[in-house]
Amino acid sequence: MAHILYALNGQGRGHTSRSLAVADELRRRGHEVTFCCGGEAAERLLRREPVVEVPAPREIVRANRVRLLASARHNAPLAARLPAIVEELAGRVRELNPALVVSDFEPLAPRAARRLGVPAVALDRQHLLTEARVPVPLRHRASAALTHLGVSVMVPRALFARLLVPTFSPFPLRAGSRAELLPPILRADVREAVPSDAGHVLVYVNHPAGTGRLLRALGAAEADFVVYNLPRPPQEYANLAFRPASRRGFVRDLAACRAVVCTAGFTLLSEALWLGKPVLALPNRGFFEQTLNALALARTGRGEVVFGRLSARRIEGFLREARCRPPGGAVGNSRAAERIEAAIR
């Protein structure tokens, strides 16, 4: 069986969750998997996995908006050192001698793989923007163009022998695309969870900075909320229960909620849809991938989208209409592993 180096973006829970799910399937098939990442992903994985650590680019998000200039300033030192970093990483990859590199929106490992002549596969959501013909409302065209450029520069398609893109809403591929669309990839704990309705609404945001208005809206709404990844405010709200970071606790609260209010990360939307939970999505503004995820959710008829400020009235209106549905759907774990295996020389 093959040794696979699995590189993943260091920011965001969704990349880690998807990468672990695929790695579990690859290991079940007898392959050896070593992870490569930095940032928050490395912090999570080092508790349980061997990790080749690399510098991780980062998006700066405040008040649910990607701050492009702040992000560019933060990542400028990494960009300036890119050739030296890739050269150093290539040496470490050579020692590992993988048969294949898989990248979940991680830019360094596929560049090192190309230097060494090792094939690479992209498995991420972001390439949907470059590989598929997606609808772009007029108000989001500037964001879509900038995001398309960012994805093309960060992880250009030329680095990869295959591009695998999970989606819960089909889109036609562009002419000449080498991408393949897959069903969402879900970890076993979500697939095995038994949905119920304990009456609470689960709340999750990917970047907690500047979320005071959101907390005030939740606190004023007539509903009970279980909140993850938001700071406890100075003012106490009787209807908000703040939870510490915990994968087990999060899946338990997700399975038992009546609805979800969250930023529009693809993995959490997929998990909520699998469990039959209605979603009120709050996409990060300024990065079109989240906008696209939210619009795709609305196309399914199983969620709503809010661009801009969220009010207690808007939350209450969503909850009056929200209904849980039977759980289940297509899952792409096995197909993703099959396509990865097919790329191994």
Summary of the structure (lengths in Angstrom):
residues: 345
radius of gyration: 19.8
end to end distance: 11.5
largest distance: 58.7
contacts: 1156
relative contact order: 0.15
helix: 43%
strand: 18%
